Structure formats: C-alpha cells, structure tokens
Amino acid sequence: MFSELCIFSISSFLSLLLHQSSQGMHSSKFCLNPVGDTPSSCRLFDAIVSHCVPVIVSDKIELPYKDEINYKEFSVFFSVNEALVPGYMVTKLREFPKERWLYMWRRLKNVSHHFEF
C-alpha cells in the first residue's frame, strides 16, 4: 500500500512539474538551450513547439533538419565564451529588438509542425 502511494505521489509530482515547465515555456519569449552532453536534447524541441525563441549556447551544435530549416531565422545563438561572461546574455536579450523577436516568433510558428510528434 505504501509503495503504491509513493509511486502515485511521485507520478503526480512529476506530472505537475511537466505541466509547470510547459506553461513556463509557453509564456516566455526566450528559452535557454545550453549545449548538453548528448547530441540531441528535448529542450530544443520543447522550446520550438512552445513557440519560445530558442537561445542556443554552443560552439558546435548539430541541429536536426539543418539542411531544410534555417535556425538563424528563429533562434538566437551565443558561443560558450559569451555565455560565460556574467550578464552578457541577459543584457543582449533585454536589448533584443521587438520587431526582430516578432519576426523570429512568426518563423518559429511556421516551422514548429516539423517538431511535433
């Protein structure tokens, strides 16, 4: 009985966290996508389908569908060195032109169907 209760509680908690994370992405203008230790990550896909402009931190990233999709039209890129400078990314994103963000957001909405599964 106790083990069933613990599993249910953990499952409910994880479901709540997933919902909160999804809501956070849907209400954000930018979503951070740092380079990971694996070639692929769900963070990028989650940001795209949430229509949250990805902020990709990487010096060498292999992007899916890169031959068909121009990520520079809807993503912001920073090098690892830029990301390590205190306040640099935050300043750049706060100064990001609204018109440019709107353009990227519209492009993001146009390509998001490629990432829905």
Residue pairs with C-beta under 8 A, 6 or more apart in sequence:
21 46
22 46
22 50
25 31
25 46
25 47
25 50
25 52
26 50
26 51
26 52
28 50
28 52
29 52
29 53
29 101
29 105
30 52
30 53
30 54
30 55
30 76
30 93
30 96
31 43
31 46
31 47
31 50
31 52
31 53
31 54
31 55
32 43
32 55
32 57
33 41
33 43
33 44
33 47
33 54
33 55
33 56
33 57
34 57
34 58
34 83
35 57
35 58
35 59
35 61
35 80
36 43
39 62
40 64
44 54
44 56
44 63
45 115
47 53
47 54
48 54
48 74
48 108
48 111
48 112
48 115
49 112
49 115
49 116
51 105
51 108
51 109
51 112
52 108
53 74
53 75
53 76
53 101
53 104
53 105
53 108
54 71
54 74
54 75
54 76
55 75
55 76
55 78
55 89
55 93
56 71
56 75
56 76
56 77
56 78
57 77
57 78
57 79
57 80
57 82
57 83
57 89
58 77
58 79
58 80
59 79
59 80
63 69
63 71
65 114
68 114
69 111
69 114
73 103
73 104
73 107
74 104
74 105
74 107
74 108
74 111
75 104
76 92
76 93
76 96
76 104
78 88
78 89
78 92
82 88
82 89
83 89
